């Protein structure tokens, strides 16, 4: 317990970001070790369920935001969920990845809203950008999932993310995420992201070339059913 208390949210965030990069480099086992090291201090600082339990008047549902008490806590938990989602994508478990990426999106949702507890314009922009990052990864996870609803949910989430990217003028984040997703293993046969040529191409690349004059609103992420089963 004493060791856990020596960590801060910033320490957990750095561990999660390093795990994220290790996943992309293919060092999965090392990444898993860092994720465990990040999760222990997060549990010590926030508890197991306290990130959703601060507002006890709101019952948790699939649409309930994760209410974190500080931006540092949101960053730490947000990156932990993103890194965990990428880790499970490399393990060919997109259903688990959907859960992690949806959590990240829900963590950043209240911070990115106009009524959120944000003190500066920069922090509000950061929160909206991180929510979009989570959406881009969530859409890719849906595209790698084998289900009748996988393709429509992937398209809904990714079009919502593209629309928000347009508002933020965040082309760099889109390019960065596409390059990261190119490092993922080949999608499972039968999933929307699978390609006959055997290449790993981010699913969003197929949407960028389509007519997006009427993209779906950001609320489409919430409308996409996140109920999944283990592959």
trRosetta pair geometry for C-beta under 8 A, 3 or more apart (Angstrom, degrees):
i j d omega theta_ij theta_ji phi_ij phi_ji
1 4 5.7 -53 -152 33 36 113
1 5 6.5 34 154 -20 67 106
1 44 7.2 154 -147 -125 64 121
2 5 5.9 -56 -152 34 33 112
2 6 7.1 41 149 -29 61 100
3 6 5.9 -51 -162 19 37 115
3 7 7.9 35 148 -20 61 98
4 7 6.1 -55 -169 22 43 111
4 40 5.8 -118 -107 147 105 94
4 41 5.2 175 -156 -103 74 61
4 43 7.6 -61 -152 75 140 82
4 44 3.5 160 156 -65 128 163
4 45 7.9 -148 161 -35 98 71
5 44 6.2 -126 -67 160 55 136
7 11 4.5 -127 -156 76 84 142
7 12 6.2 82 161 -48 124 87
7 40 7.9 109 14 97 157 85
7 41 3.3 -55 84 -127 151 147
7 44 7.1 102 54 63 112 132
7 45 7.3 -100 95 -43 96 118
8 11 4.9 108 50 1 68 99
8 12 7.3 -132 98 0 41 86
8 41 7.7 -10 27 166 13 138
8 45 7.7 89 -151 -91 32 145
8 72 7.6 -44 158 166 98 137
9 12 5.6 -55 -150 39 37 111
9 13 6.2 42 150 -24 68 104
9 42 7.8 74 -117 -105 68 75
9 45 6.3 -177 -68 146 80 168
9 70 7.4 -172 6 83 168 119
9 72 4.1 112 87 146 142 100
9 73 5.3 -96 -116 -83 148 48
9 75 6.9 99 151 66 112 94
9 76 4.1 -118 -167 -33 84 142
10 13 5.5 -51 -147 34 32 115
10 14 6.5 32 155 -19 64 104
10 72 6.3 -51 -54 -154 75 114
10 75 8.0 18 -99 91 54 130
10 76 7.4 -91 -61 -74 20 109
11 14 5.9 -55 -151 35 30 110
11 15 6.5 30 152 -17 64 106
11 41 6.4 -17 90 97 115 169
12 15 5.7 -54 -149 37 33 112
12 16 6.3 33 154 -19 66 107
12 38 4.7 107 -155 -158 75 82
12 41 5.1 -146 -72 83 109 116
12 42 5.0 116 -146 -61 155 91
12 45 7.5 -117 -20 17 147 141
12 76 4.3 51 89 -155 114 118
12 80 6.7 -23 159 -62 105 120
13 16 5.8 -58 -149 37 30 110
13 17 6.3 29 154 -18 66 107
13 72 7.5 -107 -31 -168 136 70
13 75 5.0 6 -107 127 138 101
13 76 4.4 -93 -60 -96 84 65
13 79 5.2 87 -145 39 71 143
13 80 7.9 -90 -102 -39 47 83
14 17 5.7 -53 -144 37 31 111
14 18 6.3 31 155 -19 64 106
15 18 5.8 -56 -149 37 30 110
15 19 6.4 32 152 -20 64 105
15 34 5.1 -170 -176 -179 87 94
15 35 7.7 160 141 -87 102 27
15 37 5.5 -130 -159 97 146 102
15 38 3.8 -175 99 -76 124 101
16 19 5.5 -52 -148 35 33 113
16 20 6.4 41 150 -25 64 102
16 34 7.5 172 -85 136 28 104
16 35 7.0 67 -112 -110 67 66
16 38 4.8 116 -58 -149 80 165
16 76 6.9 136 4 -161 139 55
16 79 3.9 125 108 121 132 101
16 80 4.4 -99 -105 -79 141 56
16 82 7.4 92 160 57 116 88
16 83 4.6 -162 -172 2 80 144
17 20 5.4 -47 -151 29 34 119
17 21 6.7 30 152 -15 64 102
17 79 5.5 -34 -60 -173 75 142
17 83 7.2 -124 -77 -66 21 128
18 21 5.8 -54 -151 37 35 108
18 22 6.3 36 150 -20 66 106
18 34 5.6 -120 92 -166 104 159
19 22 5.6 -54 -146 37 33 113
19 23 6.5 41 153 -25 64 100
19 31 4.4 105 -160 -158 75 77
19 32 7.7 119 -147 -51 115 17
19 34 3.9 -163 -74 90 99 120
19 35 4.8 112 -145 -57 162 79
19 38 6.7 -96 -11 -8 139 138
19 83 4.4 73 92 -176 108 140
19 87 7.1 -26 157 -62 110 120
20 23 5.9 -51 -156 27 29 113
20 24 6.9 23 150 -13 61 106
20 31 7.7 129 -42 -143 15 118
20 79 6.8 -86 -34 -173 136 92
20 82 6.3 10 -101 111 129 100
20 83 4.0 -99 -66 -101 82 92
20 86 5.9 83 -137 40 73 148
21 24 5.7 -56 -152 38 36 111
21 25 6.3 30 151 -15 67 109
22 25 5.5 -60 -146 43 34 109
22 27 4.3 -74 -173 73 92 107
22 28 7.6 161 134 -80 94 20
22 30 5.2 -118 -170 94 145 104
22 31 3.9 -177 94 -74 116 92
22 34 6.7 125 20 19 147 139
23 26 7.8 54 176 -61 29 17
23 27 7.5 -90 -69 62 23 62
23 28 6.4 57 -120 -103 65 63
23 31 4.6 93 -59 -125 74 167
23 83 6.7 165 -8 -159 136 74
23 86 4.6 119 113 122 157 113
23 87 5.3 -111 -101 -82 134 62
23 90 5.6 -154 -165 -19 96 143
24 86 7.1 -32 -55 172 78 142
24 180 5.6 -67 -114 -150 135 85
24 183 4.9 71 -161 87 78 154
25 183 8.0 -23 -68 -179 25 149
26 90 7.8 170 -120 -144 50 138
26 183 7.7 -121 -49 173 84 111
27 30 4.3 -16 151 38 111 119
27 31 5.9 130 100 -27 76 92
28 31 5.5 -59 -148 37 30 114
28 32 6.4 34 155 -24 66 102
28 87 6.8 121 -147 -145 85 80
28 90 5.5 -158 -100 119 119 141
28 91 7.3 128 -157 -64 140 85
29 32 5.6 -47 -149 30 33 113
29 33 6.8 38 150 -21 61 101
30 33 5.6 -50 -156 30 36 115
30 34 6.7 31 150 -15 66 103
31 34 5.8 -57 -152 38 35 108
31 35 6.4 37 151 -22 67 105
31 83 7.2 -155 -175 179 107 106
31 87 5.8 -170 124 -102 125 107
32 35 5.6 -52 -148 33 33 114
32 36 6.6 34 153 -18 64 102
32 87 6.5 123 -82 -154 73 137
33 36 5.9 -56 -156 34 31 110
33 37 6.5 28 149 -16 65 108
34 37 5.4 -54 -147 39 37 113
34 38 6.2 37 153 -20 68 104
35 38 5.6 -53 -146 36 32 110
35 39 6.2 33 155 -24 65 107
35 80 7.2 118 -144 -152 81 80
35 83 6.1 -169 -96 120 104 119
35 84 6.0 117 -146 -86 135 80
35 87 6.4 -29 -49 -46 155 161
36 39 5.8 -52 -142 32 31 111
36 40 6.7 37 160 -25 62 101
37 40 6.3 -47 -152 24 29 112
37 41 7.7 16 159 -2 57 101
38 41 6.8 -66 -162 41 34 98
38 42 6.3 31 150 -19 69 115
38 76 7.7 -172 -175 -172 105 91
38 80 5.5 -171 130 -108 129 106
38 83 7.7 60 48 67 161 148
39 42 5.5 -61 -148 40 35 114
39 43 6.2 36 156 -21 70 104
39 80 6.7 125 -83 -158 71 133
40 43 5.9 -55 -150 34 28 109
40 44 6.5 26 152 -17 62 107
41 44 5.2 -55 -147 39 39 114
41 45 6.0 31 157 -16 71 108
42 45 5.9 -59 -142 42 30 104
42 46 5.7 -18 173 23 68 113
42 76 6.1 178 -102 142 106 120
42 77 6.5 126 -151 -86 132 76
42 80 6.2 -4 -58 -61 162 165
43 46 6.9 -72 -121 59 20 78
43 47 6.6 25 -165 -145 58 13
43 48 6.1 20 -137 -75 97 60
45 73 7.4 -159 129 -112 124 98
45 76 8.0 11 72 100 148 161
46 50 5.0 -161 169 68 73 111
46 51 5.3 20 172 -54 139 91
46 68 7.9 -45 -120 -129 134 89
46 73 6.5 120 -82 -150 122 118
46 77 7.2 25 -20 -69 169 123
47 50 3.8 77 58 -10 118 118
47 51 7.9 -173 68 -21 79 69
47 53 7.9 -54 89 41 131 132
49 52 5.9 -57 179 47 76 97
49 53 5.3 72 124 -30 87 126
50 53 4.9 -76 -129 48 41 112
50 54 6.8 65 176 -55 75 77
51 54 7.8 -20 -155 -17 21 101
51 66 5.1 11 141 -176 99 110
51 67 7.3 169 172 66 53 46
51 68 5.7 -9 -147 -87 90 80
51 73 7.3 -172 -113 159 101 117
51 77 5.7 127 -125 -114 155 164
51 107 7.2 -20 168 -111 127 101
52 60 5.4 43 159 -98 131 130
52 64 6.8 78 -158 118 110 121
52 66 5.1 -65 -83 -123 80 74
52 67 6.8 99 -132 27 36 75
53 56 6.5 24 -175 -81 71 78
54 67 4.8 -116 52 99 115 116
54 68 7.9 136 -5 -111 143 13
54 69 6.4 162 -95 -69 155 89
55 58 4.7 22 118 20 113 110
55 67 5.2 72 -4 17 108 163
58 64 6.0 149 143 -136 115 117
59 64 7.2 -128 102 -74 45 145
60 64 4.6 -129 -137 53 52 156
61 64 5.0 117 41 -23 63 100
62 222 7.7 134 122 -162 89 75
62 225 7.7 -7 169 -143 163 54
62 226 5.8 169 -157 43 118 107
62 227 7.5 -64 -95 -51 144 83
63 222 5.0 55 -121 -160 96 118
64 106 7.2 48 95 -161 50 131
65 106 5.1 -178 -134 -175 48 79
65 107 7.5 134 -174 -94 80 15
65 109 4.5 -131 -113 75 114 119
65 110 4.5 122 147 -37 157 101
66 77 7.2 -129 131 126 144 146
66 103 6.5 46 -32 -166 145 74
66 106 4.8 91 -5 119 91 99
66 107 4.4 -27 66 -90 124 62
66 109 7.9 109 32 32 68 101
66 110 7.9 -135 71 7 46 114
67 110 6.0 30 -107 9 71 163
68 71 7.9 113 105 -92 122 19
68 73 4.2 -172 -177 104 118 112
68 74 4.3 174 63 -68 151 77
68 77 6.3 -167 -88 29 137 138
68 107 6.2 38 -23 -159 122 90
68 111 7.7 -17 52 -48 106 118
69 73 5.6 55 49 22 73 155
70 73 4.7 100 58 4 80 101
70 74 7.1 -142 98 -3 45 86
71 74 5.4 -52 -149 37 38 114
71 75 6.3 42 152 -22 68 102
71 111 6.7 112 -109 -133 81 139
71 118 7.8 83 -79 -111 121 72
71 123 6.1 -74 -108 -152 154 121
71 127 7.7 -96 -128 -73 102 106
72 75 5.7 -50 -149 33 31 112
72 76 6.4 29 154 -18 64 106
73 76 5.8 -55 -147 37 31 110
73 77 6.2 18 161 -6 67 110
74 77 6.3 -61 -140 47 26 100
74 78 5.5 31 160 -25 65 116
74 107 5.5 155 -147 160 80 102
74 108 6.4 110 180 -91 119 61
74 111 5.6 61 -147 -38 171 150
74 127 7.4 -1 132 -115 151 97
75 78 5.7 -57 -137 38 22 113
75 79 6.2 13 167 -10 62 109
75 130 7.8 -112 -109 -111 66 164
76 79 6.5 -63 -149 40 21 101
76 80 6.3 23 154 -21 61 111
77 80 5.5 -54 -145 36 32 116
77 81 6.4 29 158 -17 66 105
77 103 7.9 -100 157 145 101 108
77 104 7.9 -178 128 -108 74 64
77 107 5.4 -166 104 -130 112 151
78 81 6.1 -60 -153 36 27 106
78 82 6.5 25 152 -17 64 108
78 104 5.0 89 -152 -146 67 86
78 107 4.9 -158 -82 96 83 140
78 108 5.8 65 -111 -53 133 100
78 130 5.7 23 168 167 152 133
78 134 7.2 -92 -161 -64 96 124
79 82 5.4 -50 -142 38 37 113
79 83 6.0 36 159 -17 69 106
80 83 6.0 -57 -146 40 27 108
80 84 6.2 27 155 -19 63 110
81 84 5.6 -54 -142 39 31 113
81 85 6.2 35 156 -23 64 106
81 100 4.7 175 -171 -176 77 78
81 101 6.9 155 146 -86 101 25
81 103 4.5 -141 -135 89 147 109
81 104 3.9 -170 94 -61 125 90
81 107 6.8 163 15 -5 146 139
81 134 7.6 20 102 -120 117 116
82 85 5.8 -57 -152 34 28 112
82 86 6.6 24 154 -15 64 105
82 100 7.3 163 -79 145 16 107
82 101 7.0 65 -109 -106 57 70
82 104 5.1 80 -57 -100 77 158
82 133 7.0 -5 -112 129 141 113
82 134 6.5 -107 -86 -97 99 77
82 137 6.3 121 -140 28 85 168
83 86 5.8 -54 -148 37 32 108
83 87 6.3 39 151 -24 64 105
84 87 5.5 -50 -148 33 32 117
84 88 6.5 24 156 -12 65 105
84 100 4.5 -153 95 -133 102 144
85 88 6.0 -59 -148 40 30 103
85 89 6.5 36 151 -23 64 103
85 96 7.8 -173 -121 120 57 72
85 97 4.3 89 -161 -152 78 74
85 98 7.9 130 -135 -27 110 14
85 99 7.9 -170 -98 70 94 57
85 100 3.5 -164 -68 92 87 124
85 101 4.4 89 -124 -51 161 82
85 104 7.1 -79 -13 -9 138 130
85 137 5.9 96 113 147 140 131
85 138 7.9 -54 -162 -80 156 60
85 141 6.5 -72 -175 -71 112 141
86 89 5.4 -49 -150 30 36 116
86 90 6.7 36 153 -17 65 100
86 97 7.4 89 -63 -129 21 114
86 137 7.1 -69 -67 -147 84 134
87 90 6.0 -58 -158 34 31 108
87 91 6.7 20 147 -10 64 110
88 91 5.2 -55 -145 44 42 111
88 93 4.4 -73 -178 73 96 104
88 94 7.5 154 126 -86 97 22
88 96 4.2 -114 -172 93 156 115
88 97 4.5 -164 86 -63 109 80
88 100 6.6 147 23 0 131 139
89 92 7.6 40 180 -75 34 25
89 93 7.5 -107 -78 58 24 58
89 94 6.2 49 -111 -94 72 69
89 97 4.8 61 -59 -89 82 152
89 140 7.6 15 -120 119 147 110
89 141 6.4 -107 -86 -101 110 86
89 144 6.8 84 -139 65 95 164
89 184 5.8 -51 141 -135 123 119
89 185 7.8 174 143 31 79 89
90 184 7.0 -130 -82 -138 67 70
90 185 6.3 109 -137 -7 56 109
91 96 8.0 -12 74 56 119 135
92 185 6.9 -54 -68 74 90 139
92 188 6.3 106 -155 -66 105 108
92 231 7.2 -100 136 78 81 156
93 96 4.3 15 133 22 114 116
93 97 6.5 142 100 -20 69 88
93 230 7.4 -23 -149 -149 108 73
93 231 5.8 -153 -125 23 64 117
94 97 5.0 -53 -146 38 43 119
94 98 6.3 55 154 -30 70 94
94 141 4.8 161 -162 -167 89 73
94 142 7.5 164 164 -74 122 14
94 144 4.0 -178 -87 97 148 101
94 145 4.4 -142 109 -71 127 75
94 188 7.5 -119 -5 4 124 122
94 191 7.4 100 12 -125 160 150
94 231 7.2 72 38 -44 74 134
95 98 5.8 -43 -155 22 32 114
95 99 7.2 32 148 -16 59 100
95 145 5.9 105 -71 -123 66 113
95 228 3.8 173 -155 157 95 132
95 229 6.2 -71 -146 73 156 34
95 230 6.0 -166 82 -108 146 29
95 231 5.6 172 3 -34 121 85
96 99 5.7 -52 -160 31 39 113
96 100 6.6 35 148 -16 69 105
96 228 7.7 -143 -52 102 32 140
96 230 7.4 33 -52 -113 94 75
97 100 5.7 -56 -149 38 37 109
97 101 6.0 28 159 -13 72 109
97 137 7.6 -117 171 157 108 98
97 141 4.0 -155 110 -126 114 129
97 144 7.6 19 56 67 144 126
98 101 6.2 -60 -142 42 26 104
98 102 6.0 27 159 -20 64 111
98 138 6.6 77 -137 -149 60 76
98 141 4.7 -179 -72 127 65 130
98 142 6.2 86 -104 -71 113 68
98 145 6.4 14 -46 -60 131 143
98 226 5.8 180 150 -151 110 86
98 228 5.2 121 63 -36 138 150
99 102 5.9 -58 -146 37 25 110
99 103 6.5 29 154 -22 61 105
99 226 6.9 122 -94 167 55 113
99 228 6.6 -119 -47 39 94 126
100 103 5.7 -56 -155 32 31 113
100 104 6.7 31 150 -19 64 102
101 104 5.5 -48 -151 33 38 114
101 105 6.5 40 150 -20 66 102
101 134 5.5 155 -171 -170 76 78
101 135 8.0 135 165 -87 110 18
101 137 4.7 -153 -120 104 131 101
101 138 3.8 -179 129 -80 129 77
101 141 5.5 -179 11 3 144 145
102 105 5.6 -51 -150 35 35 113
102 106 6.3 32 152 -17 66 107
102 134 7.9 129 -95 165 15 114
102 138 6.0 100 -67 -121 61 127
102 226 4.7 52 -90 -129 164 153
103 106 5.7 -58 -147 40 31 109
103 107 6.3 38 152 -27 66 103
104 107 5.6 -49 -149 28 32 115
104 108 6.7 14 159 -6 64 106
104 130 7.7 -116 168 158 101 93
104 133 7.9 -75 141 95 133 90
104 134 3.9 -166 108 -116 109 126
104 137 7.6 20 60 64 146 129
104 138 7.9 -156 59 -54 105 106
105 108 6.4 -68 -153 43 29 98
105 109 6.4 49 150 -49 65 99
105 131 5.9 78 -143 -153 65 74
105 134 4.0 -173 -69 120 71 133
105 135 5.9 90 -106 -65 122 69
105 138 6.0 -10 -37 -39 134 148
105 221 6.0 -132 174 163 153 143
106 109 5.4 -31 -144 1 35 123
107 111 7.9 0 140 6 62 117
107 134 7.9 161 45 -76 94 161
108 111 5.5 -71 -157 49 53 110
108 112 5.5 43 152 -21 86 115
108 127 5.4 169 -166 -168 92 74
108 128 7.8 160 158 -86 117 19
108 130 4.7 -163 -110 99 151 102
108 131 3.9 -156 107 -73 127 83
108 134 6.3 172 23 2 131 139
109 112 6.1 -71 -147 40 24 104
109 113 6.8 30 158 -33 63 104
109 131 6.2 110 -77 -119 50 130
110 113 5.8 -48 -151 17 36 116
110 116 5.1 136 152 -112 63 103
110 117 7.6 20 140 11 105 86
111 116 4.8 125 -138 -176 24 150
111 117 7.2 -54 -111 52 68 72
111 118 6.2 102 -167 -65 72 105
111 123 7.6 -95 179 154 107 93
111 124 7.7 -163 156 -118 73 50
111 127 3.7 -140 121 -136 102 139
111 131 7.9 -177 69 -48 91 113
112 116 6.4 88 34 -21 18 155
112 124 6.9 110 -133 -165 47 64
112 127 4.0 -162 -73 127 72 102
112 128 4.2 124 -143 -79 114 61
112 130 7.7 -152 -63 57 120 84
112 131 4.8 -55 -25 -14 159 144
113 116 4.6 125 60 -38 75 98
116 124 7.2 148 64 -113 120 87
116 127 6.8 -143 101 128 165 169
118 123 4.7 -178 -155 102 99 112
118 124 4.4 107 145 -71 160 83
118 127 6.4 -108 -88 -3 133 144
119 123 6.2 50 49 29 66 149
120 123 4.7 98 59 4 85 100
120 124 7.1 -148 97 -3 48 85
121 124 5.7 -57 -152 37 35 112
121 125 6.3 36 151 -20 68 106
122 125 5.7 -55 -149 37 31 111
122 126 6.3 35 152 -21 65 106
123 126 5.5 -50 -147 35 33 115
123 127 6.4 35 154 -21 65 104
124 127 5.8 -52 -148 33 31 112
124 128 6.5 27 155 -14 64 106
125 128 6.0 -56 -148 39 31 108
125 129 6.2 31 154 -20 65 110
125 168 7.0 130 -153 -140 85 106
126 129 5.7 -59 -147 38 29 111
126 130 6.2 24 158 -17 66 108
127 130 6.0 -56 -145 37 28 107
127 131 6.4 31 154 -20 62 106
128 131 5.6 -53 -149 34 32 113
128 132 6.6 33 151 -19 64 103
128 164 6.8 -151 176 179 100 118
128 168 6.0 178 117 -84 121 129
129 132 5.6 -54 -153 35 34 112
129 133 6.5 40 148 -23 66 101
129 168 6.1 150 -83 -170 81 159
129 170 5.8 160 -120 -108 99 156
129 173 6.0 -159 -162 -79 102 158
130 133 5.3 -42 -147 29 39 117
130 134 6.6 41 152 -18 64 100
131 134 5.7 -51 -153 35 33 112
131 135 6.5 36 147 -21 63 105
131 164 7.5 -76 97 152 103 162
132 135 5.3 -53 -149 36 36 115
132 136 6.4 40 153 -23 68 100
132 161 5.2 121 -155 -150 77 87
132 164 5.0 -155 -93 101 112 124
132 165 5.7 129 -163 -68 146 79
132 168 6.9 -113 -24 16 156 150
132 170 6.7 123 83 71 159 151
132 173 6.5 72 100 126 123 148
133 136 5.9 -52 -151 31 31 111
133 137 6.7 21 154 -8 63 106
133 173 6.3 -101 -78 -172 88 120
133 177 6.5 -172 -135 -82 73 129
134 137 6.0 -62 -152 43 32 105
134 138 6.0 36 151 -24 68 110
135 138 5.4 -52 -139 36 32 114
135 139 6.3 35 159 -21 65 103
135 157 5.6 -166 -166 176 84 90
135 158 7.4 155 149 -96 92 37
135 160 6.3 -112 -165 92 142 101
135 161 3.7 176 114 -82 124 113
135 164 7.3 89 42 40 159 137
135 218 8.0 -82 -94 -142 155 84
135 221 5.7 -81 -116 -96 106 137
136 139 6.0 -52 -151 32 27 111
136 140 6.8 26 152 -16 60 106
136 158 7.0 70 -122 -119 53 76
136 161 5.1 160 -65 174 68 160
136 173 7.9 -176 -16 143 153 98
136 174 7.3 -173 -104 -117 146 61
136 177 4.7 16 130 165 152 161
136 181 7.9 -121 149 -44 103 136
136 204 6.6 -23 -149 -52 87 153
137 140 5.6 -53 -149 37 36 112
137 141 6.4 40 152 -22 67 104
137 177 7.2 -121 -57 -154 77 120
137 181 7.8 -168 -106 -83 68 112
138 141 5.7 -53 -149 34 32 113
138 142 6.5 33 152 -19 64 103
138 157 5.2 -115 104 -180 105 150
138 221 6.9 66 94 -143 152 107
139 142 5.7 -52 -150 34 33 111
139 143 6.4 33 152 -20 65 106
139 154 5.0 97 -167 -158 72 66
139 155 7.8 110 -150 -58 110 13
139 157 4.0 -167 -81 97 88 110
139 158 3.6 113 -157 -60 159 87
139 161 6.3 -109 -19 6 137 137
139 203 6.7 -141 138 78 93 119
139 204 6.4 75 107 -70 134 100
140 143 5.5 -54 -149 35 34 113
140 144 6.6 24 154 -13 65 108
140 154 7.5 88 -79 -142 15 108
140 158 7.9 96 -47 -82 58 115
140 181 5.5 -129 -117 -131 158 136
140 184 7.5 166 165 -22 133 165
140 193 7.1 60 -160 -88 66 148
140 202 6.0 -56 -106 -148 119 85
140 203 5.7 165 -116 25 62 106
140 204 6.9 -56 -71 -23 89 97
141 144 5.9 -65 -151 41 32 105
141 145 6.5 40 149 -34 66 106
142 145 5.5 -53 -150 22 36 118
142 150 5.4 169 171 -159 74 66
142 151 8.0 166 140 -75 100 15
142 153 4.6 -130 -160 103 145 103
142 154 3.8 -170 98 -75 111 79
142 157 6.1 129 10 22 145 139
142 192 7.9 2 125 39 73 131
142 224 7.0 -50 -96 175 153 141
143 150 6.7 121 -113 162 23 99
143 151 7.2 62 -117 -106 66 53
143 154 4.0 101 -63 -134 77 154
143 158 8.0 29 -44 -37 121 135
143 187 7.2 -66 125 -120 88 149
143 191 6.6 93 148 155 52 106
143 192 4.6 -95 -153 80 71 109
143 193 3.9 89 137 -51 104 105
143 203 3.5 -99 -151 -46 173 165
144 150 8.0 -132 59 -166 23 129
144 187 4.8 -134 -118 -133 87 102
144 188 6.3 97 -174 16 79 92
144 191 5.0 31 -154 163 34 158
144 192 7.8 -90 -58 52 26 76
144 193 4.9 -31 -76 31 66 137
144 203 7.8 -138 -42 -34 73 129
145 150 4.5 -165 83 -116 89 118
145 191 6.3 125 56 -131 18 115
145 228 6.8 -88 -143 -126 143 122
146 150 6.5 -50 -120 -35 11 155
146 188 6.3 -78 -44 98 114 131
146 190 5.1 31 -119 111 122 109
146 191 5.1 -91 -72 -82 75 79
146 231 7.4 89 32 -120 106 107
147 150 4.4 126 56 -39 81 96
147 228 7.8 -116 -42 -123 152 79
149 152 5.9 -66 -158 52 58 103
149 153 5.2 53 150 -23 87 115
149 224 7.9 148 158 -160 112 78
149 225 6.1 -6 147 50 159 115
150 153 6.1 -69 -147 42 21 106
150 154 6.1 21 160 -21 63 111
150 191 6.5 -98 146 -150 159 78
150 192 5.5 -169 118 -10 109 115
151 154 5.7 -54 -142 35 28 111
151 155 6.3 25 160 -16 64 107
151 192 4.3 145 -90 -86 87 141
152 155 5.8 -56 -146 39 32 110
152 156 6.2 34 156 -22 66 107
152 224 8.0 -178 115 -119 77 94
153 156 5.7 -53 -144 35 32 112
153 157 6.3 27 160 -15 66 108
153 224 3.9 108 -146 -152 93 113
153 225 6.7 -91 -95 43 134 67
154 157 6.1 -60 -147 39 27 106
154 158 6.1 15 162 -10 65 115
154 192 5.9 -158 31 70 154 151
154 193 7.8 -158 -143 -51 163 95
154 203 5.9 -36 170 126 135 154
155 158 6.1 -62 -139 44 26 104
155 159 6.0 23 164 -17 65 112
155 207 6.5 161 -129 -99 76 126
156 159 6.2 -59 -144 38 22 106
156 160 6.4 23 156 -19 60 109
156 216 5.3 -32 -146 58 69 166
156 220 4.1 -143 175 166 99 122
156 221 7.4 175 126 -74 94 39
156 223 6.7 -100 166 79 149 104
156 224 5.1 171 81 -69 130 111
157 160 5.8 -59 -154 35 28 112
157 161 6.4 27 151 -18 65 107
157 220 6.6 -152 -77 114 39 99
157 221 5.2 77 -121 -106 81 76
157 224 5.4 -35 -54 -14 100 161
158 161 5.5 -51 -146 36 35 112
158 162 6.3 38 153 -21 66 103
158 203 7.0 -129 -62 104 158 101
158 204 5.0 -164 -154 -104 133 91
158 207 5.4 144 118 19 132 167
159 162 5.5 -48 -145 35 34 114
159 163 6.5 38 154 -22 63 102
159 207 6.5 -131 -72 -175 78 140
159 212 6.4 -172 -137 -136 97 109
159 215 4.2 -168 174 -154 99 94
159 216 4.7 84 96 26 121 91
159 220 7.0 0 73 69 97 160
160 163 5.8 -54 -152 33 31 111
160 164 6.6 24 153 -12 64 106
160 215 7.0 170 -76 155 32 106
160 216 5.3 -50 -64 93 82 93
160 217 6.4 19 -119 117 96 26
160 218 4.8 117 -173 -112 109 39
160 219 7.5 -153 -126 38 136 30
160 220 4.4 -161 -58 52 129 110
160 221 5.3 -135 85 -39 159 89
161 164 5.9 -58 -149 41 33 107
161 165 6.2 39 151 -24 66 106
161 204 7.9 -63 78 -115 128 134
161 221 7.8 84 -51 -71 82 119
162 165 5.4 -51 -146 34 32 116
162 166 6.6 39 152 -23 62 100
162 174 7.8 63 -113 -108 70 132
162 204 7.5 163 -64 -158 110 113
162 207 7.0 -142 -38 122 148 124
162 208 7.5 -179 -115 -93 138 73
162 212 6.3 -62 115 -165 145 157
162 215 5.9 -133 80 -131 106 156
163 166 5.7 -50 -157 28 33 114
163 167 7.0 32 147 -16 63 101
163 212 7.9 -154 -69 167 81 118
163 215 4.3 -171 -62 97 112 137
163 216 7.3 -140 -12 71 141 44
163 217 7.0 -92 87 -122 161 33
163 218 6.9 -132 80 -56 117 74
164 167 5.5 -49 -152 33 41 113
164 168 6.3 26 153 -8 70 109
164 218 5.6 67 -59 -85 119 114
165 168 5.8 -63 -143 47 31 103
165 169 7.9 124 163 -59 58 6
165 170 4.9 -103 -147 61 76 94
165 171 7.4 102 168 -77 111 40
165 173 6.8 -145 -125 73 107 113
165 174 5.5 65 -155 -57 153 117
166 169 7.3 23 -173 -73 31 47
168 173 7.9 1 103 23 134 138
170 173 4.2 -1 158 21 112 119
170 174 6.6 125 114 -19 79 87
171 174 5.6 -57 -156 37 39 113
171 175 6.2 36 151 -17 72 107
172 175 5.8 -56 -146 39 31 109
172 176 6.0 34 155 -21 66 109
173 176 5.6 -54 -143 37 29 114
173 177 6.2 26 159 -17 64 108
174 177 6.0 -59 -148 37 27 107
174 178 6.4 27 155 -20 63 108
174 204 7.9 -135 -157 131 94 147
175 178 5.8 -55 -147 35 30 112
175 179 6.4 28 156 -17 64 106
176 179 6.0 -59 -153 37 28 109
176 180 6.5 26 152 -17 64 108
177 180 5.5 -54 -147 38 34 112
177 181 6.1 30 156 -17 68 108
177 202 7.6 108 128 -128 82 159
177 204 8.0 31 109 34 115 153
178 181 5.8 -58 -143 40 29 107
178 182 6.6 41 153 -32 62 100
178 202 5.1 -126 -136 25 70 155
178 204 6.7 -111 -94 71 94 118
178 205 6.7 99 -139 -66 119 97
179 182 5.7 -44 -154 19 32 118
179 183 7.8 33 150 -20 56 97
180 183 6.2 -57 -172 23 40 111
181 184 5.5 -19 -167 -7 56 118
181 200 8.0 -148 147 150 68 101
181 202 3.9 73 103 -89 135 112
181 204 7.7 89 60 21 163 108
182 200 6.3 125 -162 105 46 96
182 201 7.2 3 -113 -117 78 40
182 202 6.3 -64 -61 -28 64 96
183 200 7.7 -38 113 105 5 141
184 187 7.8 39 121 -64 120 72
184 200 5.3 -165 80 -180 75 136
184 202 7.9 102 24 -83 124 72
185 200 6.3 -165 148 -90 17 143
186 194 7.4 58 165 -128 87 72
186 195 7.7 -108 -151 42 96 86
186 198 6.0 -37 -118 -169 147 59
186 199 7.2 168 -108 130 98 9
186 200 5.0 -119 -88 -70 50 91
187 191 4.9 -116 162 72 114 126
187 192 7.9 -70 160 73 156 46
187 193 3.7 167 -81 96 164 101
187 194 4.4 -130 93 -74 107 60
187 195 7.4 91 38 -1 110 71
187 200 6.9 136 -20 -123 74 76
188 191 4.7 82 67 -12 86 121
188 194 6.4 -76 87 -70 38 117
188 231 7.9 -150 -72 -148 168 150
189 194 5.4 107 -116 -136 34 157
190 194 6.4 64 27 4 26 153
191 194 5.0 116 58 -23 74 100
192 203 6.4 54 113 -127 103 135
193 201 7.7 -167 -171 73 85 67
193 202 7.9 -48 -141 -159 118 26
193 203 4.5 -82 -100 -68 96 109
195 198 6.8 -96 91 0 89 15
195 199 5.4 -31 78 54 142 77
195 200 7.9 -166 24 -85 119 22
195 201 6.0 55 -34 23 148 111
201 205 5.6 -81 165 45 102 142
201 206 7.7 93 121 -39 118 92
202 205 5.2 108 76 -17 83 99
203 206 6.0 -47 -172 26 53 109
203 207 7.2 45 138 -14 72 104
204 207 5.3 -57 -155 37 49 112
204 208 6.3 57 148 -32 76 98
205 208 5.8 -44 -147 23 34 115
205 209 7.3 28 158 -13 59 103
206 209 6.5 -60 -161 34 34 107
206 210 7.2 35 145 -26 62 108
207 210 5.5 -56 -157 26 44 116
207 212 7.2 68 162 -74 88 121
208 212 7.9 -37 -132 -23 34 137
212 215 4.9 18 -176 -63 96 100
216 220 4.0 48 139 -50 129 153
217 220 5.9 140 69 -22 56 91
218 221 6.3 -25 177 5 61 109
219 222 5.4 -45 -168 35 64 111
219 223 6.3 63 136 -23 78 104
220 223 5.1 -56 -144 40 42 114
220 224 6.4 51 154 -32 70 95
221 224 6.0 -46 -154 21 31 111
